[in-house]
């Protein structure tokens, strides 16, 4: 039995009081009120209410090693990234790997694998698979339902997946960027309980008023905190914090703790902020995570104060897992799984023959997953082919099917800013084919083939020099030390910016250019896709 004293932050009773936790068998057996104030504060551990662990490029055990240093004790994790590669076997892989460390991973059953029929994924998760997954205790919810047109149309398969979750008393996560009015009402009425895709205040407010929980997202690419945080002050019981996608360098620097600090600095009441960071997701998803109540699991963090949240210790089930910003979880070597069958391509495969008229061009938007759509006059290359035009910041973008030999789809994109060279990645939501952007065909080709050659990773290419981060686990995750991966990712990020990219996170933005469920114009291995009209479109108009 162990005793820990401090100023206890009680989010249920809305009070802070001096006391001593009596811990035995990983649970809080008693709480003894004190008579004097202590220097340290004891508060519930943080929960990321929506994250794809795979986007950290780390397997679950290594993700946990980094996260606990920032006071995170649990995640609500959507494994649809590995699910798109390996199907149900990928979900089971994440569950197994997560159990190897003292951290609370809670997974969802992927609802959209693949996200649409307009892309090629490595596997499919059908209603029967979802029903079987829902019977597992580790599966707490139905993961984000991205094909909102299918839900609005009451598609038979989607409704079967939603019913499977609701019948077992498990919530259904939403994904409805920009959806408003009558269509949003119909979407929510299907049983959708959350949304993490809101990027405007009025949009978030409308979803809250329909009874949905708003996940205020601040990840490596999509940064919606500033637009949505006023809603936390007004609707504290309806808001949670989530990362969605957190690249390794950002995870090394901080996690939910950074959002808590920012919210507190805006003057939002500490109880409102901490409820969003822990209590609200615990209650919504029915997580076995302690909230500093008698008989709760002993999950908490100890901080020096409630201002800058200098985290002194993180405790999970009574076991200290981090001390003064250092993880105490030992490294675990992850099992290797993958699906990568594509063969290398040629320069001829990247050629785009000139046609009359203008062409459709994607427009990347910094710190957002949505894109714009433009029509521009093509830049004439040699022998009647269209070339990238770095002077106008119109670069060539290509997606290569990594699951079988096929010709790449090729388009053009603005706002990446590369003046030279190319970058490529096998992290390409959600089907995770290989996506690349380049200022010329030669570097673009080498960047793609370098990824195909190692069966997954990130690359930066300039003048035949290739810099790689290998991701042998599903083409998504590394088996190396998390901090080493973070440093290597930072190197690639610096190199991409040295080539001219002005984006905050070039690789994270690149990874969403092939996702055909987020507006407005995207490109998959099957070609350009107009998300607003939800149909494929030709490059030339």
Helices and strands as residue ranges (DSSP letters): E 2-10, E 15-24, E 27-33, E 41-43, E 46-51, G 53-56, H 60-67, G 68-70, E 72-78, H 80-86, H 88-98, E 104-109, H 127-134, E 139-145, H 148-152, H 156-167, E 171-174, H 181-188, E 194-195, H 201-209, E 213-217, H 225-234, G 236-238, E 239-242, H 248-253, H 256-265, H 270-274, I 275-279, H 280-285, E 300-303, E 311-316, E 319-323, E 326-327, G 347-350, E 359-364, E 371-376, G 382-384, G 390-392, E 394-400, E 409-414, E 422-425, E 434-438, H 441-454, E 457-462, E 465-470, H 482-498, H 506-511, E 521-524, E 527-530, E 535-536
